[in-house]
Structures are given as structure tokens and as C-alpha cells.
Amino acid sequence: MRIELNHIVEFISLLAAIWNYKFLKGTIYEYFVWYIGFILYAELGASYFKYALNHTYNMHIYLWVGIVDISFKSYFLYSFIRSRIFKRIIIVCASVIVCYFLFLFFFFQR
């Protein structure tokens, strides 16, 4: 398995988040530690799937990463926006994108 630059940067950011966890505890930023950990795990898994197992088709991993990514970031943005119109726009856009990713996951063949 090849370790790439984005793996190193994600690992360093995870270490920094764990190091500062006591300051993040009890805030909405506490979930970033788990989010960064999931992203690093998924990236390493996709890299292993590609290089160690010689599979070029790892789109299913990135679709689930995209679903978690859109869900997490839209929730984070939703919690800071005060306008009801923008909150509804966030919900609609995130739902459409997640449905599209699920459609690709279930019905898209290489």
C-alpha cells in the first residue's frame, strides 16, 4: 500500500484534533475528531483496495465517504445558519446529493 501526501496530512490533523480534544469536548467541534478519523480510515481503505488488491474500482468506498461528508458538513452548516430559507436550501441540496450518491451506489456499474 502506498502512503500518499493526503494520508500524512489527515493523520497529522487527526493527531492535532486528539491533542486538543479537551478543548473541543462539549462543543460541536468535538465531532470533527471522529469525522477526521473516519476520513483517514476510508482513505487508507480505498488506497489498500486499489494498490494491494490491484482493484481499480473503489468508487463504492468514495460514494460512502461522500455521503458521510455531505451529511456531516451540511449538519455543521445547518447548525450555524439562522435563516429558515437557507436551512431549507441546505436540507434540500444535501438530500438531493445523498440520493444521487445512493443511486450511483446501487445502480451504477463500472
WOKAUR-V607480 format. One record per residue. N is the residue number from 0. RES is the residue in one letter. SS is DSSP state (h for helix, s for strand, l for the rest). PHI is phi as a letter, one per 40 degrees, with the letter a starting at -180 (* if undefined). OMEGA is omega in radians with two decimals (* if undefined). Layout:
BEGIN
n = {N,N}
res = {RES,RES}
ss = {SS,SS}
phi = {PHI,PHI}
omega = {OMEGA,OMEGA}
END
This chain:
BEGIN
n = {0,1,2,3,4,5,6,7,8,9,10,11,12,13,14,15,16,17,18,19,20,21,22,23,24,25,26,27,28,29,30,31,32,33,34,35,36,37,38,39,40,41,42,43,44,45,46,47,48,49,50,51,52,53,54,55,56,57,58,59,60,61,62,63,64,65,66,67,68,69,70,71,72,73,74,75,76,77,78,79,80,81,82,83,84,85,86,87,88,89,90,91,92,93,94,95,96,97,98,99,100,101,102,103,104,105,106,107,108,109}
res = {M,R,I,E,L,N,H,I,V,E,F,I,S,L,L,A,A,I,W,N,Y,K,F,L,K,G,T,I,Y,E,Y,F,V,W,Y,I,G,F,I,L,Y,A,E,L,G,A,S,Y,F,K,Y,A,L,N,H,T,Y,N,M,H,I,Y,L,W,V,G,I,V,D,I,S,F,K,S,Y,F,L,Y,S,F,I,R,S,R,I,F,K,R,I,I,I,V,C,A,S,V,I,V,C,Y,F,L,F,L,F,F,F,F,Q,R}
ss = {l,l,l,l,h,h,h,h,h,h,h,h,h,h,h,h,h,h,h,l,h,h,h,h,l,l,l,h,h,h,h,h,h,h,h,h,h,h,h,h,h,h,h,h,h,h,h,h,h,h,h,l,l,l,l,l,l,l,h,h,h,h,h,h,h,h,h,h,h,h,h,h,h,h,h,h,h,h,h,h,l,l,l,h,h,h,h,h,h,h,h,h,h,h,h,h,h,h,h,h,h,h,h,h,h,h,h,l,l,l}
phi = {*,c,c,b,c,c,c,c,c,c,c,c,c,c,c,c,c,c,c,c,c,c,c,c,c,g,b,c,c,c,c,c,c,c,c,c,c,c,c,c,c,c,c,c,c,c,c,c,c,c,c,c,c,f,b,c,b,b,c,c,c,c,c,c,c,c,c,c,c,c,c,c,c,c,c,c,c,c,c,c,c,b,c,c,c,c,c,c,c,c,c,c,c,c,c,c,c,c,c,c,c,c,c,c,c,c,b,c,b,e}
omega = {-3.13,3.04,-3.10,-3.06,-3.12,3.06,-3.14,-3.13,3.11,3.11,3.10,3.11,3.06,3.09,3.11,3.12,3.09,3.14,-3.12,-3.07,-3.12,3.08,-3.12,-3.06,3.14,3.10,3.11,-3.13,3.12,-3.11,3.09,3.12,3.12,3.13,3.13,3.08,3.11,-3.14,3.11,3.11,-3.13,3.12,3.10,3.09,3.12,3.11,3.08,-3.14,-3.09,-2.99,-3.07,-3.11,3.12,3.03,3.09,-3.10,3.06,-3.13,-3.13,3.09,-3.11,3.05,3.10,3.04,3.11,3.11,3.11,-3.14,3.14,-3.14,-3.12,-3.09,3.11,3.05,3.13,3.12,3.14,-3.11,-3.14,-3.12,-3.13,-3.10,-3.14,3.14,3.14,3.08,3.11,3.09,3.12,-3.13,-3.12,-3.12,3.13,3.13,3.13,-3.13,3.12,3.08,3.09,3.11,3.09,3.06,3.10,-3.12,-3.05,-3.00,-3.11,3.07,-3.14,*}
END
